[in-house]
Amino acid sequence: MSQSYAFFALLRVHPNWLRLSRPERRRFETETLKPIYARYPAVRMRWFDAEAFTTRCSDIALFETESIKDFYYLIDALRDSRLVTEPFFEFVDILPAVEDGFRDYDAHLATD
């Protein structure tokens, strides 16, 4: 059985990002982020806005994958990019989780 992992990355926006115009932000996503994501197709990513609900972080990125190695490499690539080095965003926390881990454990118990 393939194990699916979820990583919730809590990010905080930096004023450098907010100073960019919306067209500049879209261009950055197209020119910088999308090529990085394309190198790691085993990792799916979704973006959530959180700034209206918490002061801990402004955004949450959900990464889903069966490959921890690809996730690790993707995060390193993002940290090497202008996303973090400019900085535009900072990683506040990364929360790993196992999707339906209890089901796998239940199945394991049934075979003992």
PyMOL commands that set and color helices and strands:
alter all, ss='L'
color gray80, all
select helices_A, chain A and resi 15-19+22-39+68-80+82-85+101-111
alter helices_A, ss='H'
color red, helices_A
select strands_A, chain A and resi 5-13+44-49+59-65+89-98
alter strands_A, ss='S'
color yellow, strands_A
deselect
rebuild
show_as cartoon
